[in-house]
Amino acid sequence: MGGAEGIQAIEAFIEQELGRDPKRYRIADGSGVSVYNYLSPSLLMQVLKYAYARPEIFEPFYASLPIAGVDGTLQHRMKKTTAYRKVRAKTGSVAGVSSLAGYAKAANGDCLAFVIINQNVLKLRDARAFQDRICSLLTRE
C-alpha cells in the first residue's frame, strides 16, 4: 500500500472504527513527520485504547514500542526514574512540537495509556524532561 492509499486506509479506519469525523483531523503523510499532520490527543488516546482492547493488535503493537531507558528513541530517557522499563511509547517531533504517547505500568500493575503533546516548544530538551516527569508520576510507587 503506497502513500495516498495508506492515508486513505488510516482515514477509513478512524472514521469507521473510531467514529471520528475526518474534518476534525488531518493526515498528510504516513510517517508523521509532516507539519501538516493534525491529530488531537483524544484521537491518539482513542487509538491506544482501541489497540489495548484487542489482544491481537495490542500484543505486537506493545512489543514494537521502545522501552524507557532500554532501547529505541527512549534508550537514554527515564533511566533514573520510576518510569525506567515501565513505559513503552512512541516519540514524535516536528518544528515546535514534541510528543510522547504509549503505555505506562502503574505501581498496582495497571496498564495506563497516555498521550502528551507539547506545542510551542522552544527547547526540545525541556519538553522531553516534562514528558519524563509525567511518566515518572504515572509509574511511581
VMD Tcl script that draws the C-alpha trace (Angstrom):
set ca {
  {0.00 0.00 0.00}
  {1.51 3.34 -1.07}
  {1.36 6.82 0.46}
  {-2.07 8.01 -0.69}
  {-3.62 4.55 -0.33}
  {-2.16 4.20 3.16}
  {-3.54 7.56 4.24}
  {-6.97 6.63 2.88}
  {-6.87 3.34 4.80}
  {-5.97 5.14 8.03}
  {-8.71 7.72 7.50}
  {-11.27 4.97 6.78}
  {-10.25 3.15 9.98}
  {-10.53 6.31 12.07}
  {-13.96 7.11 10.66}
  {-15.42 3.58 10.63}
  {-13.86 2.03 13.73}
  {-13.44 5.07 15.95}
  {-16.37 7.16 14.68}
  {-14.26 10.28 14.20}
  {-15.16 13.00 11.71}
  {-12.40 13.29 9.06}
  {-12.82 17.07 9.12}
  {-11.52 17.11 12.72}
  {-8.01 15.84 11.93}
  {-5.56 15.70 9.03}
  {-3.06 13.07 7.98}
  {-0.64 14.45 5.40}
  {1.87 11.60 5.41}
  {2.18 8.11 6.79}
  {5.41 8.77 8.66}
  {4.04 11.52 10.88}
  {6.84 13.98 10.15}
  {4.83 16.47 8.13}
  {3.97 19.76 9.82}
  {0.59 19.37 8.11}
  {-0.47 16.41 10.27}
  {-3.11 17.48 12.80}
  {-4.24 14.95 15.41}
  {-5.72 15.63 18.81}
  {-4.52 13.95 22.00}
  {-8.02 12.50 22.42}
  {-7.84 10.81 18.99}
  {-4.45 9.30 19.79}
  {-5.79 8.14 23.17}
  {-8.74 6.51 21.44}
  {-6.34 4.62 19.15}
  {-4.30 3.42 22.16}
  {-7.45 2.25 23.96}
  {-8.73 0.55 20.80}
  {-5.47 -1.39 20.49}
  {-5.41 -2.31 24.19}
  {-8.92 -3.80 23.98}
  {-7.83 -6.15 21.17}
  {-5.02 -8.55 22.14}
  {-4.35 -9.49 18.51}
  {-3.48 -5.83 17.89}
  {-2.13 -4.85 21.29}
  {0.45 -7.59 21.80}
  {2.51 -6.96 18.63}
  {1.97 -3.20 18.86}
  {3.10 -3.04 22.50}
  {6.12 -5.24 21.74}
  {7.14 -2.84 18.95}
  {7.27 0.25 21.19}
  {10.58 1.49 22.63}
  {11.13 0.77 26.33}
  {12.07 3.66 28.63}
  {15.79 3.61 29.37}
  {16.39 0.49 27.29}
  {16.05 0.89 23.54}
  {15.00 2.92 20.55}
  {14.18 6.59 20.95}
  {13.73 6.10 24.72}
  {17.11 4.44 25.28}
  {18.62 7.45 27.05}
  {15.46 8.65 28.78}
  {13.94 7.94 32.21}
  {16.85 5.73 33.35}
  {16.98 7.08 36.90}
  {13.23 7.37 37.42}
  {10.36 5.10 38.39}
  {9.44 5.01 34.69}
  {12.58 3.02 33.82}
  {11.49 -0.14 31.96}
  {7.84 0.62 32.87}
  {7.00 2.85 29.89}
  {6.64 1.83 26.26}
  {5.94 4.75 23.99}
  {6.38 6.40 20.62}
  {8.15 9.73 20.41}
  {7.41 12.35 17.82}
  {8.59 15.83 16.97}
  {8.19 18.43 14.26}
  {9.05 22.12 14.38}
  {7.79 23.48 17.71}
  {6.02 20.26 18.74}
  {7.17 17.30 20.83}
  {5.05 14.31 21.74}
  {5.14 11.03 23.62}
  {2.30 8.51 23.54}
  {2.05 4.96 24.77}
  {1.56 2.89 27.88}
  {2.89 3.05 31.44}
  {2.82 0.27 34.03}
  {1.38 1.68 37.27}
  {2.61 0.53 40.68}
  {-0.57 -1.55 41.11}
  {0.10 -3.33 37.79}
  {-2.47 -1.46 35.73}
  {-1.54 -0.55 32.18}
  {-2.17 3.18 31.71}
  {-2.46 4.74 28.26}
  {-1.16 8.29 27.96}
  {-0.67 10.99 25.34}
  {1.47 14.09 25.86}
  {1.73 16.70 23.13}
  {3.78 19.81 23.88}
  {3.27 22.73 21.47}
  {5.27 25.94 21.01}
  {8.38 24.09 22.16}
  {11.49 26.27 22.20}
  {13.84 23.67 23.67}
  {13.20 20.03 22.86}
  {15.18 19.05 25.97}
  {12.66 20.86 28.21}
  {9.67 19.20 26.53}
  {11.26 15.77 26.93}
  {12.06 16.45 30.59}
  {8.41 17.39 31.17}
  {7.23 14.20 29.43}
  {9.64 12.12 31.50}
  {8.32 13.70 34.73}
  {4.74 12.82 33.74}
  {5.81 9.22 33.07}
  {7.51 9.10 36.46}
  {4.29 10.25 38.11}
  {2.29 7.58 36.27}
  {4.65 4.83 37.45}
  {5.57 6.00 40.94}
  {5.12 3.66 43.85}
}
mol new
graphics top color blue
foreach p $ca { graphics top sphere $p radius 0.5 }
foreach p [lrange $ca 0 end-1] q [lrange $ca 1 end] { graphics top cylinder $p $q radius 0.2 }
display resetview
